[in-house]
Amino acid sequence: MTADLVMGFTYAKAGVDIQKVKRIHGDIDRLFSKTFSTRKGKFGKVLDIRQHYAGLIDIGNGQALALHSDGVGTKVLVALMMGKYEDVGIDCVAMNVNDLICVGAEPIALVDYLALERPNRKLVEGLMRGVYRGALEAGVAIVSGETAIMPDVIKGFDLSAMSIGVVKKDKIVEGTKVKVGDSIIGLPSTGIHSNGLTLARKVLLKNFNRQMAEILLTPTKIYVKPIMKLLGSEVDVHGMAHITGGAYSKLKRIGDRAKVGFHLDNLFKPQRVFELIQKQGKITNREMYRTFNMGTGFLVMIPNSDERKTLRTINGSRVVGRVVQERKVIVDTASERLEIERW
């Protein structure tokens, strides 16, 4: 990656201000957390683990249900450009199940929501083939769904889902066990995944470019199988992070809980799509690592004594950094050291 460039494009300039989004999330959390009391003393008591990758409720017998909802964002616009829909169906599953596993839950079921401008059988068949393929890869059942036709609201389509997983209460990975000295294990991404597309589209697709659009449609990697294998091993998993919206700044979720920071000095090499986005958008290194996964899609924090076991358990993984005392996220690139976030 090139050195920081002056007056470059940013995610905020493209229309997505992550700091404003975080403030809105905080407002929503403060309001909705007041509803937890409705289940106090009843079945489905809420486990007060807030602003994590999934919500959790107690279902008895030492078990908890994890719930999450997500969609594919503006990647739908690239799919519409191409008339190619299967890949974003896979994305919809991936964005849900990859978040569920961050709390230690095994994904078990998914309910999809498809909103359409008008009935389009070819589009729906392509999307549902993708959702089906993603579900098989993740090991989840698609148990229900909803299709809404809303020509006054939707232009094209939007796809999202609600997902559930199950985890033993004493196996929930909340992130509070993460400690200074822990190793950070990384798993490679398959490319841009389903985040930062608002910025990527405006930089790469000012004029339609079929080759670039194909690259942007590469489906999000589904990490369920390797992470479930790791959680079923003797490795003591302290924390996990799916690198999505906000990229490495999202580690603050764990840092706040564990009162630690993160130093990433051996991330996987970014795919060429990121180089093209940065060059054409004149985007700074820091902005790139605050917006995109940059080649590494999932992080696991484990005791350094469990490094070898973890690397043997997850093929293709590697040590990408360490947990540190100073409460910030530092990323070392080939050319410089970046402070991504502090708290």
GIQUINOR-V722284 format. One record per helix or strand of 3 or more residues. SS is the DSSP state (@ for helix, = for strand). FROM is the first residue (numbers start at 1). LEN is the number of residues. Records with the same first field share a line. If there is no record, write none. Layout:
SS=FROM-LEN ; FROM-LEN
This chain:
@=11-4 ; 18-22 ; 75-8 ; 86-18 ; 121-18 ; 169-3 ; 197-8 ; 210-7 ; 224-8 ; 247-12 ; 272-10 ; 285-7 ; 304-10
==55-6 ; 63-9 ; 106-11 ; 141-9 ; 157-12 ; 183-6 ; 237-6 ; 261-4 ; 296-7 ; 318-7 ; 328-5 ; 337-6
